[in-house]
Amino acid sequence: MARIRVGILGATGTVGQRFVQLLDGHPQFIVTALAASERSREKPYEAACTWRLPGDMPVATRTLMVQAPEPPLDCDVVFSSLPAEMAGPVETRFAAAGYPVLSNSSSHRMDDAVPLLIPEVNAEHLTLLDACRGTGRGFIVTNPNCSTVMIALALAPLVAGFGVEAVAVTTLQALSGAGYPGVASLDITDNVIPFIAHEEEKIERETRKILGHLNGGRVTPADFAVSAQCHRVNVVDGHLAAVRVRLARPAEPAELGAAFAAFSGTPQALRLPSAPARPILVREEPDRPQPRLDRDAGRGMSVTVGRVARDTVLGHRFLVLGHNTIRGAAGAAILNAELLVAQGYLEPRR
Ligand SMILES: NC(=O)c1ccc[n+]([C@@H]2O[C@H](COP(=O)([O-])OP(=O)(O)OC[C@H]3O[C@@H](n4cnc5c(N)ncnc54)[C@H](OP(=O)(O)O)[C@@H]3O)[C@@H](O)[C@H]2O)c1
């Protein structure tokens, strides 16, 4: 099959650069269009973008001219990593113009017609797109907030195996989650900031949509409460979450560990190019997971669980860690796109 041509909106940013890096040499996708703010436009990518990832900017994108994030763009599908305040209407315009949109931003995640997708967890939610088939319109598929994705991934085997009645989460979130330049160094050095705008509400509502059930063409959210408290910490990449959970039936911590380790989903069955062999890795050491040591597990696409134990308040607790710009952002959107290809929702536009 000819490779599918990709346009990246917000291509010069923290997530946009991850897209460019992860799509370099991808077997199904090729980057053909880049868009960013007025500051970057009409310049080749290498002049518009200060490359901040390890390794060099991929050669194939260096000379692409940065354009405005408006249709038409020379591509078959759009990956969006625009700031939330402008992503909503821009993504709507691309979908209306016939483009499939894979979005990182929060603007459309809770829309009834929009799948909020983790391919290992709720691949069946893609059927929300069936209403668009044959209409000539495009569609929007979103990946979750960068903390929600790892929390929902870890909860999925517990929901399936034991039932979940309540969840309380405390996050310790990396600096790159705030984009570039993000939090001022004088604010975060020697400090923890106990506030990330809108983050707690996103984790609370997105987790329930992802783990919810399809019901008459929309998703009924999972019926357990989720409570989240979020903190920005002085770590470059890798969000850590301490999770307490009340299960519907008694279970030994070892049973939870076994359920995490055995968890697998559609991407693994289909051997999608970005799918990690194991979506959830379990560490037994008492001091893992740690951001520096565990964020790159499974090329940044696995989450790592550790410290699975009894909890005196809710019954069980554990830690989960994931790479926020890979599994939490660009890698998640690319895995979503690979699932769309495998299930016939995405192909080169004629
Ligand atoms: N960072 C993460 O870990 C993460 C994880 C999940 C989701 N997200 C979401 O992904 C999105 C991007 O986040 P980020 O961290 O990559 O942010 P970022 O580093 O600040 O990058 C923002 C990008 O958007 C472009 N942009 C800004 N204003 C624009 C405008 N008015 N018109 C067109 N383009 C504009 C910027 O272009 P210029 O360079 O030209 O200014 C840049 O390419 C946000 O919605 C964020 O919530 C981020």
The ligand as an SDF file (V2000), in Angstrom:
LIG
                    3D

 48 52  0  0  0  0  0  0  0  0999 V2000
    3.3440   18.1400   26.1070 N   0  0  0  0  0  0  0  0  0  0  0  0
    2.6710   17.0380   26.3840 C   0  0  0  0  0  0  0  0  0  0  0  0
    3.1780   16.1150   27.0750 O   0  0  0  0  0  0  0  0  0  0  0  0
    1.2570   16.8580   25.8800 C   0  0  0  0  0  0  0  0  0  0  0  0
    0.6610   15.6220   26.0890 C   0  0  0  0  0  0  0  0  0  0  0  0
   -0.6400   15.4050   25.6190 C   0  0  0  0  0  0  0  0  0  0  0  0
   -1.3030   16.4220   24.9870 C   0  0  0  0  0  0  0  0  0  0  0  0
   -0.7000   17.6320   24.7900 N   0  0  0  0  0  0  0  0  0  0  0  0
   -1.4690   18.6450   24.0830 C   0  0  0  0  0  0  0  0  0  0  0  0
   -0.8530   18.8460   22.7990 O   0  0  0  0  0  0  0  0  0  0  0  0
   -1.0120   20.2040   22.4010 C   0  0  0  0  0  0  0  0  0  0  0  0
    0.3740   20.7920   22.1060 C   0  0  0  0  0  0  0  0  0  0  0  0
    1.1530   20.7480   23.2900 O   0  0  0  0  0  0  0  0  0  0  0  0
    2.7270   21.0210   23.2640 P   0  0  0  0  0  0  0  0  0  0  0  0
    3.1750   20.5880   24.6050 O   0  0  0  0  0  0  0  0  0  0  0  0
    3.3460   20.4340   22.0540 O   0  0  0  0  0  0  0  0  0  0  0  0
    2.7610   22.6290   23.1540 O   0  0  0  0  0  0  0  0  0  0  0  0
    3.9370   23.6040   22.6210 P   0  0  0  0  0  0  0  0  0  0  0  0
    5.2620   22.9980   22.8590 O   0  0  0  0  0  0  0  0  0  0  0  0
    3.6360   24.9150   23.2450 O   0  0  0  0  0  0  0  0  0  0  0  0
    3.6890   23.7020   21.0360 O   0  0  0  0  0  0  0  0  0  0  0  0
    2.5730   24.3830   20.5090 C   0  0  0  0  0  0  0  0  0  0  0  0
    2.5730   24.2620   18.9820 C   0  0  0  0  0  0  0  0  0  0  0  0
    1.4010   24.9460   18.4920 O   0  0  0  0  0  0  0  0  0  0  0  0
    1.8010   26.0020   17.6220 C   0  0  0  0  0  0  0  0  0  0  0  0
    0.9430   27.1890   17.8330 N   0  0  0  0  0  0  0  0  0  0  0  0
    0.8550   27.9610   18.9480 C   0  0  0  0  0  0  0  0  0  0  0  0
   -0.0160   28.9740   18.7410 N   0  0  0  0  0  0  0  0  0  0  0  0
   -0.4590   28.8410   17.4640 C   0  0  0  0  0  0  0  0  0  0  0  0
   -1.3410   29.5990   16.6500 C   0  0  0  0  0  0  0  0  0  0  0  0
   -1.9670   30.6890   17.1000 N   0  0  0  0  0  0  0  0  0  0  0  0
   -1.5620   29.1700   15.3710 N   0  0  0  0  0  0  0  0  0  0  0  0
   -0.9510   28.0530   14.8940 C   0  0  0  0  0  0  0  0  0  0  0  0
   -0.0880   27.2940   15.6230 N   0  0  0  0  0  0  0  0  0  0  0  0
    0.1470   27.6990   16.8920 C   0  0  0  0  0  0  0  0  0  0  0  0
    3.2390   26.3240   17.9950 C   0  0  0  0  0  0  0  0  0  0  0  0
    3.8680   26.9010   16.8410 O   0  0  0  0  0  0  0  0  0  0  0  0
    5.0890   27.9820   16.9830 P   0  0  0  0  0  0  0  0  0  0  0  0
    6.3210   27.2010   17.2950 O   0  0  0  0  0  0  0  0  0  0  0  0
    5.0950   28.5790   15.6160 O   0  0  0  0  0  0  0  0  0  0  0  0
    4.7030   28.9480   18.0710 O   0  0  0  0  0  0  0  0  0  0  0  0
    3.7560   24.9110   18.3020 C   0  0  0  0  0  0  0  0  0  0  0  0
    4.0290   24.2340   17.0960 O   0  0  0  0  0  0  0  0  0  0  0  0
   -1.7810   20.9090   23.5220 C   0  0  0  0  0  0  0  0  0  0  0  0
   -3.1560   20.8980   23.2080 O   0  0  0  0  0  0  0  0  0  0  0  0
   -1.4830   20.0340   24.7210 C   0  0  0  0  0  0  0  0  0  0  0  0
   -2.4660   20.1240   25.7020 O   0  0  0  0  0  0  0  0  0  0  0  0
    0.5610   17.8640   25.2220 C   0  0  0  0  0  0  0  0  0  0  0  0
  1  2  1  0
  2  3  2  0
  2  4  1  0
  4  5  1  0
  4 48  2  0
  5  6  2  0
  6  7  1  0
  7  8  2  0
  8  9  1  0
  8 48  1  0
  9 10  1  0
  9 46  1  0
 10 11  1  0
 11 12  1  0
 11 44  1  0
 12 13  1  0
 13 14  1  0
 14 15  2  0
 14 16  1  0
 14 17  1  0
 17 18  1  0
 18 19  2  0
 18 20  1  0
 18 21  1  0
 21 22  1  0
 22 23  1  0
 23 24  1  0
 23 42  1  0
 24 25  1  0
 25 26  1  0
 25 36  1  0
 26 27  1  0
 26 35  1  0
 27 28  2  0
 28 29  1  0
 29 30  1  0
 29 35  2  0
 30 31  1  0
 30 32  2  0
 32 33  1  0
 33 34  2  0
 34 35  1  0
 36 37  1  0
 36 42  1  0
 37 38  1  0
 38 39  2  0
 38 40  1  0
 38 41  1  0
 42 43  1  0
 44 45  1  0
 44 46  1  0
 46 47  1  0
M  CHG  2   8   1  16  -1
M  END
$$$$
